[in-house]
Amino acid sequence: MQVPDPPELERVELDPKETALLVLDVQNRNCNEERRPRCVATLPRIRKLLETARSSNVQVVYSLTRGADRSDVREEVAPMDGEEIVSSSVDKFQGTDLEGILAAGDIKTVMVVGTSAHGAVLHTATGAALRDLRVVVPVDCISSSDRYPEQYTVWHLANAPGSRRHVLLSRSDLIHM
């Protein structure tokens, strides 16, 4: 099997009034040196993107795995008071009010970052695309237990019929708000 070339990453200019940053499942129990060191490596980039988003008044929404609570989010990227949190399995739209939260903010674009690239990131980004949202995925802010699920997720989002027309692949330093 031939591994495809990586997709080109795009420079992205976002309108803060129409954008939300979704921080998916970055929790102590799944984002640590023992279980998922690749996630720990993304924390400085997610934190910087989060700081830029907050200073630009971009809406921030967190997700948690089932059974987790606010205190489970990694301290480096912890939610601030007033930032929404949803809890679900891999598709953060499923069984939550995420769609309503985004609609209430007149959100047209979501940036998706977090861990379990082949779970939460893939399915939530696809769910957003299927809802006609523009989806920006900074590939340096997603992680899994190893590189292959991350590669697959990026390839899938760039090529699958449900997502390819809505997803922009980027890198955190190529995103401007």
Backbone as JSON Lines, residues from 0, in Angstrom:
{"i":0,"aa":"M","n":[0.84,-1.18,0.0],"ca":[0.0,0.0,0.0],"c":[0.89,1.24,0.0]}
{"i":1,"aa":"Q","n":[0.58,2.16,-0.86],"ca":[1.31,3.41,-0.97],"c":[0.69,4.47,-0.06]}
{"i":2,"aa":"V","n":[1.49,5.07,0.79],"ca":[1.01,6.14,1.65],"c":[0.86,7.4,0.81]}
{"i":3,"aa":"P","n":[-0.31,8.06,0.88],"ca":[-0.49,9.27,0.07],"c":[0.37,10.43,0.59]}
{"i":4,"aa":"D","n":[0.66,11.35,-0.3],"ca":[1.35,12.57,0.12],"c":[0.48,13.33,1.1]}
{"i":5,"aa":"P","n":[1.09,14.04,2.04],"ca":[0.28,14.83,2.97],"c":[-0.42,15.96,2.23]}
{"i":6,"aa":"P","n":[-1.61,16.31,2.66],"ca":[-2.31,17.42,2.0],"c":[-1.62,18.75,2.3]}
{"i":7,"aa":"E","n":[-1.82,19.69,1.42],"ca":[-1.27,21.03,1.66],"c":[-2.04,21.7,2.78]}
{"i":8,"aa":"L","n":[-1.31,22.4,3.63],"ca":[-1.93,23.14,4.72],"c":[-2.2,24.56,4.27]}
{"i":9,"aa":"E","n":[-3.33,25.09,4.7],"ca":[-3.78,26.39,4.22],"c":[-3.63,27.47,5.28]}
{"i":10,"aa":"R","n":[-3.29,28.67,4.82],"ca":[-3.34,29.85,5.68],"c":[-4.83,30.22,5.81]}
{"i":11,"aa":"V","n":[-5.27,30.53,7.01],"ca":[-6.69,30.76,7.25],"c":[-6.88,32.07,8.0]}
{"i":12,"aa":"E","n":[-7.78,32.89,7.5],"ca":[-8.18,34.13,8.17],"c":[-9.61,33.92,8.66]}
{"i":13,"aa":"L","n":[-9.82,34.07,9.95],"ca":[-11.13,33.79,10.54],"c":[-11.78,35.06,11.06]}
{"i":14,"aa":"D","n":[-13.1,35.12,10.93],"ca":[-13.89,36.19,11.52],"c":[-14.26,35.76,12.93]}
{"i":15,"aa":"P","n":[-13.7,36.4,13.96],"ca":[-13.96,35.97,15.33],"c":[-15.44,35.93,15.72]}
{"i":16,"aa":"K","n":[-16.25,36.8,15.12],"ca":[-17.67,36.83,15.47],"c":[-18.43,35.59,15.0]}
{"i":17,"aa":"E","n":[-17.88,34.91,14.0],"ca":[-18.56,33.75,13.42],"c":[-17.81,32.44,13.67]}
{"i":18,"aa":"T","n":[-16.84,32.47,14.59],"ca":[-15.96,31.32,14.79],"c":[-16.05,30.81,16.22]}
{"i":19,"aa":"A","n":[-15.96,29.49,16.36],"ca":[-15.85,28.86,17.67],"c":[-14.66,27.91,17.66]}
{"i":20,"aa":"L","n":[-13.99,27.83,18.78],"ca":[-12.9,26.88,18.97],"c":[-13.44,25.72,19.8]}
{"i":21,"aa":"L","n":[-13.4,24.51,19.26],"ca":[-13.84,23.32,19.97],"c":[-12.61,22.59,20.49]}
{"i":22,"aa":"V","n":[-12.5,22.46,21.8],"ca":[-11.38,21.78,22.46],"c":[-11.91,20.43,22.94]}
{"i":23,"aa":"L","n":[-11.49,19.36,22.27],"ca":[-12.1,18.05,22.46],"c":[-11.28,17.1,23.33]}
{"i":24,"aa":"D","n":[-11.85,16.72,24.46],"ca":[-11.4,15.6,25.29],"c":[-9.96,15.68,25.79]}
{"i":25,"aa":"V","n":[-9.45,16.87,26.02],"ca":[-8.08,17.02,26.53],"c":[-8.14,16.91,28.05]}
{"i":26,"aa":"Q","n":[-8.12,15.69,28.51],"ca":[-8.33,15.38,29.93],"c":[-7.09,14.72,30.53]}
{"i":27,"aa":"N","n":[-6.99,14.82,31.83],"ca":[-5.84,14.25,32.54],"c":[-5.69,12.75,32.3]}
{"i":28,"aa":"R","n":[-6.78,12.03,32.25],"ca":[-6.66,10.57,32.16],"c":[-6.3,10.06,30.76]}
{"i":29,"aa":"N","n":[-6.51,10.86,29.72],"ca":[-6.15,10.39,28.37],"c":[-5.09,11.25,27.7]}
{"i":30,"aa":"C","n":[-4.68,12.31,28.33],"ca":[-3.65,13.2,27.79],"c":[-2.54,13.3,28.82]}
{"i":31,"aa":"N","n":[-1.71,12.26,28.86],"ca":[-0.62,12.22,29.82],"c":[0.56,11.47,29.2]}
{"i":32,"aa":"E","n":[1.7,11.53,29.85],"ca":[2.92,10.93,29.3],"c":[2.83,9.41,29.18]}
{"i":33,"aa":"E","n":[2.08,8.76,30.04],"ca":[1.98,7.31,29.99],"c":[1.03,6.84,28.9]}
{"i":34,"aa":"R","n":[-0.1,7.46,28.8],"ca":[-1.14,6.98,27.9],"c":[-1.06,7.58,26.5]}
{"i":35,"aa":"R","n":[-0.83,8.89,26.43],"ca":[-0.84,9.57,25.14],"c":[0.12,10.75,25.15]}
{"i":36,"aa":"P","n":[1.43,10.46,25.11],"ca":[2.41,11.56,25.12],"c":[2.28,12.49,23.92]}
{"i":37,"aa":"R","n":[1.74,12.01,22.82],"ca":[1.55,12.87,21.64],"c":[0.55,13.99,21.97]}
{"i":38,"aa":"C","n":[-0.4,13.72,22.83],"ca":[-1.34,14.75,23.26],"c":[-0.63,15.8,24.11]}
{"i":39,"aa":"V","n":[0.19,15.34,25.04],"ca":[0.94,16.27,25.9],"c":[1.77,17.22,25.03]}
{"i":40,"aa":"A","n":[2.35,16.71,23.97],"ca":[3.17,17.54,23.07],"c":[2.36,18.63,22.38]}
{"i":41,"aa":"T","n":[1.04,18.44,22.21],"ca":[0.21,19.45,21.55],"c":[-0.24,20.56,22.5]}
{"i":42,"aa":"L","n":[-0.12,20.35,23.79],"ca":[-0.68,21.31,24.76],"c":[-0.18,22.74,24.59]}
{"i":43,"aa":"P","n":[1.12,22.98,24.38],"ca":[1.54,24.38,24.19],"c":[0.89,25.04,22.97]}
{"i":44,"aa":"R","n":[0.72,24.31,21.88],"ca":[0.1,24.89,20.68],"c":[-1.4,25.11,20.89]}
{"i":45,"aa":"I","n":[-2.06,24.16,21.54],"ca":[-3.49,24.36,21.84],"c":[-3.66,25.56,22.77]}
{"i":46,"aa":"R","n":[-2.81,25.64,23.77],"ca":[-2.9,26.76,24.72],"c":[-2.72,28.1,24.01]}
{"i":47,"aa":"K","n":[-1.73,28.18,23.12],"ca":[-1.51,29.44,22.39],"c":[-2.71,29.78,21.51]}
{"i":48,"aa":"L","n":[-3.25,28.79,20.81],"ca":[-4.44,29.01,19.98],"c":[-5.62,29.44,20.85]}
{"i":49,"aa":"L","n":[-5.76,28.83,22.0],"ca":[-6.82,29.18,22.95],"c":[-6.67,30.62,23.44]}
{"i":50,"aa":"E","n":[-5.46,31.02,23.77],"ca":[-5.23,32.4,24.21],"c":[-5.55,33.4,23.11]}
{"i":51,"aa":"T","n":[-5.15,33.08,21.88],"ca":[-5.45,33.96,20.74],"c":[-6.95,34.03,20.52]}
{"i":52,"aa":"A","n":[-7.62,32.88,20.59],"ca":[-9.07,32.85,20.4],"c":[-9.77,33.69,21.46]}
{"i":53,"aa":"R","n":[-9.39,33.52,22.71],"ca":[-10.03,34.28,23.79],"c":[-9.78,35.77,23.63]}
{"i":54,"aa":"S","n":[-8.57,36.16,23.28],"ca":[-8.27,37.59,23.13],"c":[-8.99,38.19,21.93]}
{"i":55,"aa":"S","n":[-9.41,37.34,20.99],"ca":[-10.17,37.8,19.82],"c":[-11.68,37.65,20.01]}
{"i":56,"aa":"N","n":[-12.1,37.25,21.21],"ca":[-13.51,37.03,21.54],"c":[-14.15,35.92,20.72]}
{"i":57,"aa":"V","n":[-13.36,34.9,20.38],"ca":[-13.89,33.72,19.71],"c":[-14.57,32.86,20.78]}
{"i":58,"aa":"Q","n":[-15.73,32.33,20.46],"ca":[-16.42,31.44,21.38],"c":[-15.61,30.16,21.56]}
{"i":59,"aa":"V","n":[-15.48,29.69,22.81],"ca":[-14.75,28.47,23.11],"c":[-15.71,27.47,23.73]}
{"i":60,"aa":"V","n":[-15.7,26.25,23.19],"ca":[-16.54,25.18,23.69],"c":[-15.66,23.96,23.93]}
{"i":61,"aa":"Y","n":[-15.82,23.35,25.08],"ca":[-15.07,22.15,25.43],"c":[-15.95,20.92,25.32]}
{"i":62,"aa":"S","n":[-15.3,19.78,25.11],"ca":[-16.02,18.52,25.22],"c":[-15.25,17.62,26.18]}
{"i":63,"aa":"L","n":[-16.01,16.75,26.8],"ca":[-15.47,15.75,27.7],"c":[-16.0,14.39,27.31]}
{"i":64,"aa":"T","n":[-15.25,13.37,27.67],"ca":[-15.77,12.02,27.51],"c":[-16.85,11.8,28.56]}
{"i":65,"aa":"R","n":[-17.68,10.81,28.34],"ca":[-18.75,10.52,29.31],"c":[-18.16,10.24,30.68]}
{"i":66,"aa":"G","n":[-18.81,10.77,31.7],"ca":[-18.39,10.54,33.08],"c":[-17.33,11.51,33.58]}
{"i":67,"aa":"A","n":[-16.75,12.3,32.71],"ca":[-15.73,13.27,33.12],"c":[-16.42,14.57,33.53]}
{"i":68,"aa":"D","n":[-15.69,15.42,34.27],"ca":[-16.21,16.73,34.6],"c":[-15.15,17.79,34.38]}
{"i":69,"aa":"R","n":[-15.53,19.04,34.57],"ca":[-14.68,20.2,34.29],"c":[-13.28,20.05,34.89]}
{"i":70,"aa":"S","n":[-13.18,19.47,36.07],"ca":[-11.89,19.34,36.75],"c":[-10.97,18.33,36.06]}
{"i":71,"aa":"D","n":[-11.5,17.53,35.14],"ca":[-10.69,16.56,34.41],"c":[-9.91,17.17,33.25]}
{"i":72,"aa":"V","n":[-10.24,18.38,32.84],"ca":[-9.55,19.03,31.72],"c":[-8.13,19.38,32.16]}
{"i":73,"aa":"R","n":[-7.17,19.15,31.26],"ca":[-5.78,19.48,31.57],"c":[-5.67,20.94,31.98]}
{"i":74,"aa":"E","n":[-4.94,21.19,33.02],"ca":[-4.77,22.53,33.58],"c":[-4.25,23.54,32.55]}
{"i":75,"aa":"E","n":[-3.38,23.08,31.66],"ca":[-2.78,23.97,30.67],"c":[-3.8,24.59,29.72]}
{"i":76,"aa":"V","n":[-4.93,23.92,29.54],"ca":[-5.96,24.4,28.6],"c":[-7.34,24.42,29.25]}
{"i":77,"aa":"A","n":[-7.38,24.64,30.55],"ca":[-8.63,24.57,31.32],"c":[-9.64,25.62,30.87]}
{"i":78,"aa":"P","n":[-10.92,25.25,30.95],"ca":[-11.97,26.22,30.58],"c":[-12.07,27.36,31.58]}
{"i":79,"aa":"M","n":[-12.47,28.5,31.07],"ca":[-12.74,29.66,31.91],"c":[-14.22,29.66,32.26]}
{"i":80,"aa":"D","n":[-14.56,30.38,33.31],"ca":[-15.96,30.51,33.68],"c":[-16.75,31.03,32.48]}
{"i":81,"aa":"G","n":[-17.9,30.43,32.26],"ca":[-18.78,30.84,31.17],"c":[-18.56,30.1,29.87]}
{"i":82,"aa":"E","n":[-17.46,29.39,29.74],"ca":[-17.24,28.61,28.52],"c":[-18.01,27.3,28.61]}
{"i":83,"aa":"E","n":[-18.71,26.99,27.54],"ca":[-19.6,25.83,27.5],"c":[-18.81,24.52,27.49]}
{"i":84,"aa":"I","n":[-19.42,23.49,28.07],"ca":[-18.84,22.14,28.06],"c":[-19.95,21.16,27.7]}
{"i":85,"aa":"V","n":[-19.66,20.29,26.75],"ca":[-20.58,19.21,26.4],"c":[-19.89,17.88,26.69]}
{"i":86,"aa":"S","n":[-20.68,16.86,26.91],"ca":[-20.12,15.55,27.22],"c":[-20.83,14.5,26.38]}
{"i":87,"aa":"S","n":[-20.02,13.72,25.64],"ca":[-20.6,12.74,24.73],"c":[-19.53,11.73,24.36]}
{"i":88,"aa":"S","n":[-19.91,10.81,23.52],"ca":[-18.96,9.85,22.97],"c":[-18.17,10.54,21.86]}
{"i":89,"aa":"V","n":[-17.89,9.88,20.76],"ca":[-16.99,10.44,19.75],"c":[-17.56,11.62,18.96]}
{"i":90,"aa":"D","n":[-18.84,11.63,18.66],"ca":[-19.45,12.76,17.95],"c":[-20.04,13.69,18.99]}
{"i":91,"aa":"K","n":[-19.42,14.83,19.18],"ca":[-19.83,15.75,20.25],"c":[-21.15,16.46,19.96]}
{"i":92,"aa":"F","n":[-21.71,16.26,18.77],"ca":[-23.05,16.75,18.47],"c":[-24.1,15.76,18.98]}
{"i":93,"aa":"Q","n":[-23.75,14.5,19.04],"ca":[-24.69,13.43,19.4],"c":[-25.08,13.52,20.87]}
{"i":94,"aa":"G","n":[-26.36,13.73,21.14],"ca":[-26.87,13.73,22.5],"c":[-26.46,14.94,23.33]}
{"i":95,"aa":"T","n":[-25.99,16.01,22.67],"ca":[-25.6,17.23,23.39],"c":[-26.3,18.42,22.75]}
{"i":96,"aa":"D","n":[-26.09,19.59,23.33],"ca":[-26.64,20.82,22.77],"c":[-25.6,21.59,21.97]}
{"i":97,"aa":"L","n":[-24.55,20.9,21.49],"ca":[-23.5,21.61,20.75],"c":[-24.06,22.36,19.55]}
{"i":98,"aa":"E","n":[-24.93,21.74,18.8],"ca":[-25.5,22.41,17.63],"c":[-26.25,23.68,18.04]}
{"i":99,"aa":"G","n":[-27.01,23.6,19.11],"ca":[-27.74,24.77,19.62],"c":[-26.82,25.86,20.14]}
{"i":100,"aa":"I","n":[-25.76,25.47,20.82],"ca":[-24.78,26.44,21.33],"c":[-24.16,27.2,20.17]}
{"i":101,"aa":"L","n":[-23.77,26.49,19.14],"ca":[-23.15,27.15,17.98],"c":[-24.16,28.02,17.24]}
{"i":102,"aa":"A","n":[-25.39,27.54,17.09],"ca":[-26.43,28.32,16.4],"c":[-26.74,29.6,17.17]}
{"i":103,"aa":"A","n":[-26.79,29.5,18.5],"ca":[-27.09,30.68,19.32],"c":[-26.01,31.75,19.17]}
{"i":104,"aa":"G","n":[-24.79,31.35,18.87],"ca":[-23.71,32.31,18.67],"c":[-23.51,32.71,17.21]}
{"i":105,"aa":"D","n":[-24.43,32.29,16.34],"ca":[-24.32,32.56,14.9],"c":[-22.97,32.1,14.34]}
{"i":106,"aa":"I","n":[-22.53,30.94,14.79],"ca":[-21.24,30.4,14.4],"c":[-21.35,29.76,13.01]}
{"i":107,"aa":"K","n":[-20.4,30.1,12.15],"ca":[-20.36,29.53,10.8],"c":[-19.09,28.71,10.57]}
{"i":108,"aa":"T","n":[-18.09,28.91,11.45],"ca":[-16.81,28.21,11.34],"c":[-16.42,27.65,12.7]}
{"i":109,"aa":"V","n":[-15.96,26.4,12.71],"ca":[-15.41,25.82,13.93],"c":[-13.97,25.4,13.68]}
{"i":110,"aa":"M","n":[-13.11,25.68,14.64],"ca":[-11.76,25.13,14.67],"c":[-11.84,23.94,15.61]}
{"i":111,"aa":"V","n":[-11.33,22.82,15.17],"ca":[-11.41,21.6,15.98],"c":[-10.01,21.18,16.38]}
{"i":112,"aa":"V","n":[-9.77,21.12,17.71],"ca":[-8.5,20.66,18.26],"c":[-8.8,19.62,19.32]}
{"i":113,"aa":"G","n":[-7.82,18.79,19.65],"ca":[-8.0,17.86,20.75],"c":[-7.39,16.51,20.49]}
{"i":114,"aa":"T","n":[-7.75,15.58,21.35],"ca":[-7.17,14.26,21.27],"c":[-8.21,13.23,20.87]}
{"i":115,"aa":"S","n":[-7.73,12.04,20.65],"ca":[-8.51,10.98,20.01],"c":[-8.86,11.43,18.59]}
{"i":116,"aa":"A","n":[-7.8,11.7,17.84],"ca":[-7.97,12.21,16.48],"c":[-8.94,11.36,15.68]}
{"i":117,"aa":"H","n":[-8.82,10.06,15.77],"ca":[-9.67,9.15,14.99],"c":[-11.02,8.91,15.65]}
{"i":118,"aa":"G","n":[-11.26,9.55,16.77],"ca":[-12.54,9.47,17.46],"c":[-13.19,10.84,17.47]}
{"i":119,"aa":"A","n":[-12.98,11.58,18.55],"ca":[-13.64,12.87,18.74],"c":[-13.36,13.86,17.61]}
{"i":120,"aa":"V","n":[-12.11,14.0,17.21],"ca":[-11.77,14.98,16.18],"c":[-12.43,14.6,14.85]}
{"i":121,"aa":"L","n":[-12.24,13.38,14.41],"ca":[-12.8,12.94,13.13],"c":[-14.32,13.06,13.11]}
{"i":122,"aa":"H","n":[-14.98,12.53,14.11],"ca":[-16.44,12.48,14.08],"c":[-17.09,13.83,14.35]}
{"i":123,"aa":"T","n":[-16.49,14.64,15.21],"ca":[-17.06,15.97,15.46],"c":[-16.82,16.9,14.27]}
{"i":124,"aa":"A","n":[-15.63,16.84,13.67],"ca":[-15.37,17.65,12.48],"c":[-16.3,17.24,11.34]}
{"i":125,"aa":"T","n":[-16.49,15.94,11.17],"ca":[-17.42,15.47,10.13],"c":[-18.84,15.91,10.45]}
{"i":126,"aa":"G","n":[-19.23,15.8,11.71],"ca":[-20.56,16.26,12.12],"c":[-20.78,17.73,11.84]}
{"i":127,"aa":"A","n":[-19.76,18.53,12.07],"ca":[-19.85,19.97,11.77],"c":[-19.97,20.19,10.27]}
{"i":128,"aa":"A","n":[-19.18,19.46,9.49],"ca":[-19.24,19.59,8.03],"c":[-20.62,19.21,7.51]}
{"i":129,"aa":"L","n":[-21.19,18.15,8.07],"ca":[-22.53,17.72,7.64],"c":[-23.61,18.73,8.02]}
{"i":130,"aa":"R","n":[-23.3,19.63,8.94],"ca":[-24.21,20.7,9.33],"c":[-23.88,22.0,8.58]}
{"i":131,"aa":"D","n":[-23.12,21.88,7.53],"ca":[-22.72,23.0,6.67],"c":[-21.89,24.06,7.37]}
{"i":132,"aa":"L","n":[-21.16,23.67,8.39],"ca":[-20.22,24.58,9.01],"c":[-18.88,24.46,8.29]}
{"i":133,"aa":"R","n":[-18.16,25.54,8.23],"ca":[-16.78,25.51,7.75],"c":[-15.94,24.96,8.9]}
{"i":134,"aa":"V","n":[-15.06,24.03,8.62],"ca":[-14.28,23.37,9.66],"c":[-12.8,23.6,9.39]}
{"i":135,"aa":"V","n":[-12.1,24.11,10.39],"ca":[-10.66,24.32,10.31],"c":[-10.01,23.38,11.31]}
{"i":136,"aa":"V","n":[-9.09,22.55,10.82],"ca":[-8.38,21.61,11.69],"c":[-6.89,21.93,11.63]}
{"i":137,"aa":"P","n":[-6.36,22.53,12.72],"ca":[-4.91,22.71,12.78],"c":[-4.27,21.37,13.13]}
{"i":138,"aa":"V","n":[-3.6,20.77,12.17],"ca":[-3.11,19.39,12.33],"c":[-2.07,19.26,13.44]}
{"i":139,"aa":"D","n":[-1.45,20.35,13.84],"ca":[-0.48,20.28,14.93],"c":[-1.15,20.38,16.3]}
{"i":140,"aa":"C","n":[-2.47,20.42,16.33],"ca":[-3.23,20.5,17.58],"c":[-4.18,19.32,17.74]}
{"i":141,"aa":"I","n":[-3.93,18.24,17.01],"ca":[-4.71,17.02,17.18],"c":[-3.73,15.9,17.52]}
{"i":142,"aa":"S","n":[-4.22,14.9,18.24],"ca":[-3.33,13.82,18.65],"c":[-4.09,12.52,18.84]}
{"i":143,"aa":"S","n":[-3.29,11.49,18.9],"ca":[-3.8,10.15,19.2],"c":[-2.67,9.41,19.9]}
{"i":144,"aa":"S","n":[-2.81,8.11,20.04],"ca":[-1.76,7.35,20.71],"c":[-0.52,7.19,19.85]}
{"i":145,"aa":"D","n":[-0.69,7.26,18.54],"ca":[0.46,7.24,17.64],"c":[0.12,8.0,16.37]}
{"i":146,"aa":"R","n":[1.07,8.09,15.47],"ca":[0.94,8.96,14.3],"c":[-0.1,8.48,13.27]}
{"i":147,"aa":"Y","n":[-0.24,7.17,13.09],"ca":[-1.12,6.69,12.03],"c":[-2.57,7.16,12.18]}
{"i":148,"aa":"P","n":[-3.21,7.06,13.36],"ca":[-4.58,7.57,13.45],"c":[-4.69,9.06,13.12]}
{"i":149,"aa":"E","n":[-3.65,9.8,13.42],"ca":[-3.65,11.23,13.08],"c":[-3.59,11.4,11.56]}
{"i":150,"aa":"Q","n":[-2.7,10.64,10.91],"ca":[-2.6,10.69,9.45],"c":[-3.92,10.3,8.8]}
{"i":151,"aa":"Y","n":[-4.5,9.22,9.29],"ca":[-5.76,8.76,8.71],"c":[-6.84,9.83,8.86]}
{"i":152,"aa":"T","n":[-6.92,10.41,10.04],"ca":[-7.94,11.44,10.29],"c":[-7.8,12.59,9.32]}
{"i":153,"aa":"V","n":[-6.58,13.07,9.15],"ca":[-6.32,14.18,8.23],"c":[-6.7,13.78,6.8]}
{"i":154,"aa":"W","n":[-6.27,12.59,6.39],"ca":[-6.6,12.12,5.04],"c":[-8.11,12.02,4.87]}
{"i":155,"aa":"H","n":[-8.79,11.43,5.83],"ca":[-10.23,11.24,5.75],"c":[-10.96,12.59,5.64]}
{"i":156,"aa":"L","n":[-10.61,13.53,6.51],"ca":[-11.27,14.84,6.47],"c":[-11.03,15.54,5.14]}
{"i":157,"aa":"A","n":[-9.86,15.36,4.56],"ca":[-9.54,16.02,3.29],"c":[-10.19,15.35,2.09]}
{"i":158,"aa":"N","n":[-10.56,14.08,2.21],"ca":[-10.99,13.32,1.04],"c":[-12.4,12.73,1.09]}
{"i":159,"aa":"A","n":[-12.97,12.57,2.25],"ca":[-14.27,11.91,2.36],"c":[-15.4,12.79,1.82]}
{"i":160,"aa":"P","n":[-16.4,12.18,1.19],"ca":[-17.5,12.96,0.61],"c":[-18.22,13.85,1.62]}
{"i":161,"aa":"G","n":[-18.33,13.44,2.86],"ca":[-19.05,14.24,3.86],"c":[-18.29,15.43,4.39]}
{"i":162,"aa":"S","n":[-16.98,15.44,4.2],"ca":[-16.19,16.51,4.82],"c":[-15.33,17.32,3.85]}
{"i":163,"aa":"R","n":[-14.93,16.77,2.74],"ca":[-13.89,17.41,1.91],"c":[-14.24,18.81,1.42]}
{"i":164,"aa":"R","n":[-15.49,19.13,1.26],"ca":[-15.86,20.46,0.76],"c":[-15.98,21.51,1.87]}
{"i":165,"aa":"H","n":[-15.9,21.04,3.12],"ca":[-16.09,21.94,4.25],"c":[-14.85,22.1,5.13]}
{"i":166,"aa":"V","n":[-13.89,21.19,5.01],"ca":[-12.75,21.17,5.92],"c":[-11.52,21.81,5.29]}
{"i":167,"aa":"L","n":[-10.89,22.7,6.07],"ca":[-9.61,23.29,5.71],"c":[-8.58,22.76,6.69]}
{"i":168,"aa":"L","n":[-7.53,22.18,6.17],"ca":[-6.44,21.69,7.01],"c":[-5.4,22.78,7.11]}
{"i":169,"aa":"S","n":[-4.98,23.06,8.32],"ca":[-4.05,24.14,8.55],"c":[-3.07,23.75,9.65]}
{"i":170,"aa":"R","n":[-2.37,24.74,10.15],"ca":[-1.47,24.58,11.28],"c":[-1.71,25.79,12.17]}
{"i":171,"aa":"S","n":[-1.52,25.65,13.46],"ca":[-1.88,26.72,14.38],"c":[-1.21,28.06,14.04]}
{"i":172,"aa":"D","n":[0.01,28.05,13.54],"ca":[0.67,29.31,13.2],"c":[0.23,29.89,11.87]}
{"i":173,"aa":"L","n":[-0.63,29.2,11.16],"ca":[-1.18,29.7,9.88],"c":[-2.61,30.22,10.03]}
{"i":174,"aa":"I","n":[-3.1,30.22,11.27],"ca":[-4.48,30.65,11.54],"c":[-4.45,32.04,12.16]}
{"i":175,"aa":"H","n":[-5.22,32.94,11.58],"ca":[-5.27,34.33,12.08],"c":[-6.7,34.74,12.33]}
{"i":176,"aa":"M","n":[-6.88,35.45,13.43],"ca":[-8.22,35.91,13.83],"c":[-8.2,37.41,14.04]}
